[in-house]
Amino acid sequence: MKVNFSGYNIYKSKQLKRGLEFVSDYGALFSAGVSATLATVARPIAIYSTPKTDKENKKLACAKSIASSVVGFGLMLGASLPVSRSIKKINKTPEKYLKESTIKGLKENGKSLTASDGYRFATQLFKLGIGAVAAIPKSLITCALIPPIMYMMFGKKSKSKSDLAGENKVVKTKPIPVKSLNFTGKPSKEALTKGIAEIIDNPKVQQFANKHKNSNYPMHIAAITDSAATGAFALQTHNSKKIDEARKRPLINNAIISTGLSILSTYAVDKALDKPANRFIEKFKEANKGAPKLDKYVEGIKIAKPTLLMGGIYYCVIPLISTFFAERVNKK
């Protein structure tokens, strides 16, 4: 019988394993990185490919996409790293930070605490949930950055050139709030670690983790994060005095349509790919049987799947639809 060495090497790939371990440890940062890559290349191409759509609305949609991805990656880089490091410290010596009752409550028979699904779910609430926490400040900064990005990208070609030139000077210092999310210094790191441990020690958190540990939580957290970010962006855009009133509604419609279609379609595609994904996981487990970090690799696969799906759909497919209908919904 012939063995497919090319397929087998994929499962044994050191690069793949390192990547999956990174996704498991830094899920929110991975998601932000995927978004930044696709938002600055794939999404603008898709937006500009939209037929019969006002060029100025296309420019605004592109500026929003780039601003959102850059701000999102910056926030995640500053916020997710200290959270992940703190959780690693808890993983290394759980008895130092967690109560004995917590360890017993989350630990599964035949598994270590860090390999138990309930504990993994509880820690991923922090690793992935940081994206939801940062969603609102991300949207506020994104909205503020749209006018200067429009000016930098399109200059005098923009229809509101005089306003945008002035806005560019006003908004230059807006990115400063990002620095407030940079957790540095030994005392703050230890305080953050203890704070996370105290939350995990809460019996209600443990009950919630054990109840939902087998759910599609990476997909659910991503959907909540995108919904919160879109809601905050729509409100901020509506109240903004730096975006042309005639362009606000199409921009808001674009964001809402994009997010709504993206979430619905990603859930559908994610469900359709369950069987192929499970087959891949089983083959991966078989090829790496006995690997000390096998559970972490599998967790990385489960997180990467919805992230890549949602990124591909949101940044490559949806822009054509949302940009086309955004101004038409406004006219209706």
Salt bridges, closest charged atoms under 4 A:
GLU21 OE2 - LYS293 NZ 2.75
ASP25 OD2 - LYS88 NZ 3.64
ASP25 OD1 - LYS127 NZ 3.86
ASP25 OD1 - LYS296 NZ 2.77
ASP54 OD1 - LYS159 NZ 3.75
ASP54 OD2 - ARG247 NH1 2.86
GLU56 OE1 - LYS59 NZ 3.97
GLU100 OE2 - LYS104 NZ 3.40
GLU108 OE1 - LYS111 NZ 3.52
GLU108 OE2 - LYS213 NZ 3.23
GLU190 OE1 - LYS89 NZ 2.78
GLU245 OE2 - LYS248 NZ 2.76
ASP270 OD1 - LYS305 NZ 3.35
ASP274 OD2 - LYS271 NZ 3.86
ASP274 OD1 - LYS305 NZ 2.74
GLU286 OE2 - LYS289 NZ 3.58
GLU299 OE1 - ARG120 NH1 2.48
